[in-house]
């Protein structure tokens, strides 16, 4: 991983930081470094002491946990403009909640946990911005828990396809792992549910995209 000094002008692509006053942005930039990493590079290891929080400038990463059985669960996908590892960084003696791995060549902004907490003490605007980001994540998790409790995997998948279709098609850039992370399940369940929707004539599966054949039928499935 290659490291370089940070410039506040880089914050233009990070919504959480771009909205802060110039004085705050400059102070944060002095505490940050820019890191380049290769595809497949492990950025964090779950369970280890938290040393820093990160923002993705370019590229993408996956957040995952390894089960004792050896199975790997993809929790979410982080893309350009998004932070990760904020919660443990805000806690004294926090530990990384999960492992993070770059999926493509990426550039990251890194700030140590100690520096982040000190900056929050100095600049309330930064603390409020972080609270807003964490509130959004809590809303998402609350909705996800409700959906998992009340909807089947097949129903959740139907809703996902409807929400992410572009001109009636869902691009194959969404991998089974990505979709599973969004739905709170595992890739095997997503694969079986996709085949079930295809067998029912609601979608068509091919190598490049998922084509929605019956939106009304998918809407009905999404309520199940």
Secondary structure as a PSIPRED ss2 file (coil, helix, strand):
# PSIPRED VFORMAT (PSIPRED V4.0)

   1 X C   1.000  0.000  0.000
   2 X E   0.000  0.000  1.000
   3 X E   0.000  0.000  1.000
   4 X E   0.000  0.000  1.000
   5 X E   0.000  0.000  1.000
   6 X C   1.000  0.000  0.000
   7 X C   1.000  0.000  0.000
   8 X H   0.000  1.000  0.000
   9 X H   0.000  1.000  0.000
  10 X H   0.000  1.000  0.000
  11 X H   0.000  1.000  0.000
  12 X H   0.000  1.000  0.000
  13 X H   0.000  1.000  0.000
  14 X C   1.000  0.000  0.000
  15 X H   0.000  1.000  0.000
  16 X H   0.000  1.000  0.000
  17 X H   0.000  1.000  0.000
  18 X H   0.000  1.000  0.000
  19 X C   1.000  0.000  0.000
  20 X C   1.000  0.000  0.000
  21 X C   1.000  0.000  0.000
  22 X H   0.000  1.000  0.000
  23 X H   0.000  1.000  0.000
  24 X H   0.000  1.000  0.000
  25 X H   0.000  1.000  0.000
  26 X H   0.000  1.000  0.000
  27 X H   0.000  1.000  0.000
  28 X H   0.000  1.000  0.000
  29 X H   0.000  1.000  0.000
  30 X H   0.000  1.000  0.000
  31 X H   0.000  1.000  0.000
  32 X E   0.000  0.000  1.000
  33 X E   0.000  0.000  1.000
  34 X E   0.000  0.000  1.000
  35 X E   0.000  0.000  1.000
  36 X E   0.000  0.000  1.000
  37 X E   0.000  0.000  1.000
  38 X C   1.000  0.000  0.000
  39 X C   1.000  0.000  0.000
  40 X C   1.000  0.000  0.000
  41 X C   1.000  0.000  0.000
  42 X E   0.000  0.000  1.000
  43 X E   0.000  0.000  1.000
  44 X E   0.000  0.000  1.000
  45 X C   1.000  0.000  0.000
  46 X C   1.000  0.000  0.000
  47 X C   1.000  0.000  0.000
  48 X C   1.000  0.000  0.000
  49 X E   0.000  0.000  1.000
  50 X C   1.000  0.000  0.000
  51 X C   1.000  0.000  0.000
  52 X E   0.000  0.000  1.000
  53 X E   0.000  0.000  1.000
  54 X E   0.000  0.000  1.000
  55 X E   0.000  0.000  1.000
  56 X E   0.000  0.000  1.000
  57 X E   0.000  0.000  1.000
  58 X E   0.000  0.000  1.000
  59 X C   1.000  0.000  0.000
  60 X E   0.000  0.000  1.000
  61 X E   0.000  0.000  1.000
  62 X E   0.000  0.000  1.000
  63 X E   0.000  0.000  1.000
  64 X E   0.000  0.000  1.000
  65 X E   0.000  0.000  1.000
  66 X E   0.000  0.000  1.000
  67 X C   1.000  0.000  0.000
  68 X C   1.000  0.000  0.000
  69 X C   1.000  0.000  0.000
  70 X C   1.000  0.000  0.000
  71 X C   1.000  0.000  0.000
  72 X E   0.000  0.000  1.000
  73 X E   0.000  0.000  1.000
  74 X E   0.000  0.000  1.000
  75 X E   0.000  0.000  1.000
  76 X E   0.000  0.000  1.000
  77 X E   0.000  0.000  1.000
  78 X E   0.000  0.000  1.000
  79 X E   0.000  0.000  1.000
  80 X C   1.000  0.000  0.000
  81 X C   1.000  0.000  0.000
  82 X C   1.000  0.000  0.000
  83 X E   0.000  0.000  1.000
  84 X E   0.000  0.000  1.000
  85 X C   1.000  0.000  0.000
  86 X H   0.000  1.000  0.000
  87 X H   0.000  1.000  0.000
  88 X H   0.000  1.000  0.000
  89 X H   0.000  1.000  0.000
  90 X C   1.000  0.000  0.000
  91 X C   1.000  0.000  0.000
  92 X C   1.000  0.000  0.000
  93 X C   1.000  0.000  0.000
  94 X C   1.000  0.000  0.000
  95 X E   0.000  0.000  1.000
  96 X C   1.000  0.000  0.000
  97 X C   1.000  0.000  0.000
  98 X C   1.000  0.000  0.000
  99 X E   0.000  0.000  1.000
 100 X E   0.000  0.000  1.000
 101 X E   0.000  0.000  1.000
 102 X E   0.000  0.000  1.000
 103 X C   1.000  0.000  0.000
 104 X C   1.000  0.000  0.000
 105 X C   1.000  0.000  0.000
 106 X E   0.000  0.000  1.000
 107 X E   0.000  0.000  1.000
 108 X E   0.000  0.000  1.000
 109 X E   0.000  0.000  1.000
 110 X E   0.000  0.000  1.000
 111 X E   0.000  0.000  1.000
 112 X E   0.000  0.000  1.000
 113 X H   0.000  1.000  0.000
 114 X H   0.000  1.000  0.000
 115 X H   0.000  1.000  0.000
 116 X H   0.000  1.000  0.000
 117 X H   0.000  1.000  0.000
 118 X H   0.000  1.000  0.000
 119 X H   0.000  1.000  0.000
 120 X H   0.000  1.000  0.000
 121 X H   0.000  1.000  0.000
 122 X H   0.000  1.000  0.000
 123 X C   1.000  0.000  0.000
 124 X H   0.000  1.000  0.000
 125 X H   0.000  1.000  0.000
 126 X H   0.000  1.000  0.000
 127 X H   0.000  1.000  0.000
 128 X H   0.000  1.000  0.000
 129 X H   0.000  1.000  0.000
 130 X H   0.000  1.000  0.000
 131 X H   0.000  1.000  0.000
 132 X H   0.000  1.000  0.000
 133 X H   0.000  1.000  0.000
 134 X H   0.000  1.000  0.000
 135 X H   0.000  1.000  0.000
 136 X H   0.000  1.000  0.000
 137 X H   0.000  1.000  0.000
 138 X H   0.000  1.000  0.000
 139 X H   0.000  1.000  0.000
 140 X H   0.000  1.000  0.000
 141 X H   0.000  1.000  0.000
 142 X H   0.000  1.000  0.000
 143 X H   0.000  1.000  0.000
 144 X H   0.000  1.000  0.000
 145 X H   0.000  1.000  0.000
 146 X H   0.000  1.000  0.000
 147 X H   0.000  1.000  0.000
 148 X H   0.000  1.000  0.000
 149 X H   0.000  1.000  0.000
 150 X H   0.000  1.000  0.000
 151 X C   1.000  0.000  0.000
 152 X C   1.000  0.000  0.000
 153 X H   0.000  1.000  0.000
 154 X H   0.000  1.000  0.000
 155 X H   0.000  1.000  0.000
 156 X H   0.000  1.000  0.000
 157 X H   0.000  1.000  0.000
 158 X H   0.000  1.000  0.000
 159 X H   0.000  1.000  0.000
 160 X H   0.000  1.000  0.000
 161 X H   0.000  1.000  0.000
 162 X H   0.000  1.000  0.000
 163 X H   0.000  1.000  0.000
 164 X H   0.000  1.000  0.000
 165 X C   1.000  0.000  0.000
 166 X E   0.000  0.000  1.000
 167 X C   1.000  0.000  0.000
 168 X C   1.000  0.000  0.000
 169 X E   0.000  0.000  1.000
 170 X E   0.000  0.000  1.000
 171 X E   0.000  0.000  1.000
 172 X C   1.000  0.000  0.000
 173 X C   1.000  0.000  0.000
 174 X C   1.000  0.000  0.000
 175 X C   1.000  0.000  0.000
 176 X H   0.000  1.000  0.000
 177 X H   0.000  1.000  0.000
 178 X H   0.000  1.000  0.000
 179 X H   0.000  1.000  0.000
 180 X H   0.000  1.000  0.000
 181 X H   0.000  1.000  0.000
 182 X H   0.000  1.000  0.000
 183 X H   0.000  1.000  0.000
 184 X C   1.000  0.000  0.000
 185 X C   1.000  0.000  0.000
 186 X C   1.000  0.000  0.000
 187 X H   0.000  1.000  0.000
 188 X H   0.000  1.000  0.000
 189 X H   0.000  1.000  0.000
 190 X H   0.000  1.000  0.000
 191 X H   0.000  1.000  0.000
 192 X H   0.000  1.000  0.000
 193 X H   0.000  1.000  0.000
 194 X H   0.000  1.000  0.000
 195 X H   0.000  1.000  0.000
 196 X H   0.000  1.000  0.000
 197 X H   0.000  1.000  0.000
 198 X H   0.000  1.000  0.000
 199 X H   0.000  1.000  0.000
 200 X C   1.000  0.000  0.000
 201 X C   1.000  0.000  0.000
 202 X C   1.000  0.000  0.000
 203 X E   0.000  0.000  1.000
 204 X E   0.000  0.000  1.000
 205 X E   0.000  0.000  1.000
 206 X C   1.000  0.000  0.000
 207 X C   1.000  0.000  0.000
 208 X C   1.000  0.000  0.000
 209 X E   0.000  0.000  1.000
 210 X E   0.000  0.000  1.000
 211 X E   0.000  0.000  1.000
 212 X E   0.000  0.000  1.000
 213 X C   1.000  0.000  0.000
 214 X C   1.000  0.000  0.000
 215 X H   0.000  1.000  0.000
 216 X H   0.000  1.000  0.000
 217 X H   0.000  1.000  0.000
 218 X H   0.000  1.000  0.000
 219 X H   0.000  1.000  0.000
 220 X H   0.000  1.000  0.000
 221 X H   0.000  1.000  0.000
 222 X C   1.000  0.000  0.000
 223 X C   1.000  0.000  0.000
 224 X C   1.000  0.000  0.000
